[in-house]
């Protein structure tokens, strides 16, 4: 049993037509309400980083923690911030700056050999936010890794069986938004014991609009 493309496209078109016009570009979000799951079991503690088919329109800001050649490659590839070993060590006693970095940047990459230091220095801040860096081996294609993270969204179940994340912006095509939404649902479906049957309801909405239900 799988989600139907036509049903998603229909809902996307409807939410566009009903969304109030604003002077800013609104985001589109998916809301997934789960049912019949035990939140004390692994399937009820969902935390996923999902690479979407298309950039959501508001590209993720990337921070890379690296030295030498990998740091240079990260700068050339357009990383918004590159942190050196010295910078990382200076963060150890600066929790305020750590929290600011965690709030400012959407995703992190770290040179593999620096991962233990990253965990010791910033693990307590990045871990609970689902932002622990992906390791970069010496031969990694940094540009490709950054491009993938630009399209990645994070979902995390908290106190209720609900998942929500951005899947696009108003200036994207309906097809792109639908494909992003379906990628999210497909990944979550794979984490659930009964698949789509564990999804009680599914909605799409813009920043300022009421949600529109998608037929399952």
N, C-alpha and C positions, 0 to 999 in steps of 0.2 A: 504494500500500500504506500503510495507516494503522493506528494502534494502536486496538484494540477497547475500547470503554467497558466492556463486560461483564467483560472480562479484568482491567481495572484495578480495578473494583469488587469483584470476587471476591478479588483479592489484598489489597485494603484491609480487607475483612471478615476475611480469614484472619489478617492481622497483628494486628488488634485482638483476636481471640480467643486468639492465642498470646502476646501481650505480657504480661509479668509486671506485676502491679499495683504502683504506686508512690504515694507520698504527694504527688507533684508531677504536674503536667500534662506528659505527655511530648510531644515533637515527633514529627512524621512526616517522613521524608526519602525522597527518590528517589535511587537510585544508577544511573548509566548507564555501562555498560562498552562502549567502542567497539572496533571491529575493522577491519582492513584499511585503516588510514589512515596517512598519512605525517606524523608530528608536526613535520617540518621545513617543511611546506607550510601555507598559511593555514587549511585545514580542520582541521589538527592543532594549531592554536593558538587554540582557542575561548575567548573571553571575552565573555560575554553578560549584559546586564541585562534581565531578563524580567518584565514586568508580569503578575501573575497575576489570574485572575478574582475571587479572594477573598483577603482579608487572612489571613495564615497563623495568626492567633491570638496571635502575638507580634509586634505591629506594629513596623515599623522606626522607629528614632529618627532624626529629621531635623535637620540643621544647615543653616541658611540664612546666606549671606554677602551682606549687602545694606545699603543706606543709605536714609534718607528714607522715602518712602511704601511702598516695597517691604518695608523692614524692619518697618514697623508692620503691614502686611498679613500678613507671615510670623508675627509674634507672635500676631495675632488668629486666624490659621489653626491655631495649636497647635504650631508648630515648637518642638522641645525646646531649641534654642539658636539665637540670632541673633548673628552676628559683624559688627561694624562695620569700617570702613576702618582706624581706629586699632587695634582689636583685631587685625586681620589683620597690620598692620605690626609689631606687638609680637611676633607669632609667628615672624617671620623668623629670629630668632636663638635661638629656644627649641624645639629639636628634640624635647625630652622632652614638651613640651605638645602639639606637633604629633602625635606618635605616640599620645598619650593620646586626643586628639580623633578620630583615625582609628580607634582601637579602640573608642571609646565610641559613635560615631554610624555608622549603617548606610548613610546616603545624604546627599549634599550638593547644595544648590542655590546658585547664585551669580548676583548681578546681572551682566548681560552686560558692562557696562563695567568690572567688577572682575575678569573672567576672566584678563586678562594678569597682574595682581598675584597672583591666586590661584595661577596656574601657576608664577610665579617664587618665591612664598613656600612653597607646600605641595605643588607638583607632584611632587617627589621622594618624598614620603611617601604621598600619595593615589593617584598614578598606578599604582604596582606593586600596590596593593590593589584596583584597579578601582573607585575611589571618587572620581575626578575629578568635580567638580560639573557638573550640567546648567545651562546658561546660562538666566537669567531676563530676557527682554526687558522694557522699561518697562511694556508693557501686559499683561503676563502675568497670568493668573488664578492667583495664588499658592496659594490653597486647593486648587484642582484639581490643581496640580502636586504638592503635598504629599500629597494623597490617593492619587495614582498611585504615588508613591514608597513609601507605606506598604505597597503590595501588590507591590513589586518585589524580586526575588531576584537575586543575582549568582552566576554560574557561571564557573569559570575552570579550564582544564586546565593542570596543572602538569607533573610529570615522567612521568606515566603517562596513558594514554588513558581516564581515568575522570573523570566529572563527578558532583557530589553537592551537593544543597541541600535546605533545609527546604521542605515544601509544605503544612504544616498542623500542627495540634495535636489531641490526643485529643478535645477538646471540640467539634470541628467535625463536621459531617455527612459521611458517606461520600461523598456526591455532590460536596460542595465540595472534599474532598481529591482525589478522582478528577479533577475538572475542572482543579485546579491542576497535578496531575501531568501531565495530557495537554497542558496549555499549555506546560510545560517541554519535554516530548518533541517536540512539534510544532515548536517554535522550533529545537531542536537538529537535528532531522531536516532542516529547511530549510537548515542550514549544511553538511550532509554530501553528498558527491558522489553516493552511492547511497542517500541517505535512510535509511529504517528498516533497510535491509540492512547498513548500517554499524554498527548497534547489535548487539553480540554478546549482551548480556544486560541485563535491566532488573529492578530490585528496589525494593521499598518496605519500610521498617522504621520502628519507633519508636525512641526514644532507647535503650531497654534491651532491645529484642527482636532476635533474629536476623532477617536479611532474608528476605523472601518474594519468590520470583521471579514476575514477571508474564509471562504467555504472549504471545509476539509473533506 
